[in-house]
Amino acid sequence: MALAFLFCLGIVNFAAHKAVLESDHPLLAQTPWFFDALGGRLSLIVEFTVLLGAMILAAEGSPGWVWAYAVYSGFNGIFAWAMLTGRF
């Protein structure tokens, strides 16, 4: 159940991340070169690595990582919403 929950959160995170990358928000112009590498895909690879790590650790019986990824997803959602609606 925890893995399914993490997977669903991962889908939401990827959708929010991709929407922010495609928004051309002025803040994105200030990111370091390594986040802009591969057209922003490097940051998506980092996002995938975080999700994969949380899923592996949750599968090994560490439920704290599910909560940590849920909090991480919450912050991602808040900041993506703020950037996409022009509040940030």
Secondary structure as UniProt FT lines:
FT   HELIX           2..22
FT   TURN            23..24
FT   HELIX           26..30
FT   HELIX           33..36
FT   HELIX           37..40
FT   HELIX           41..59
FT   TURN            60..61
FT   HELIX           64..84
FT   TURN            85..86
//
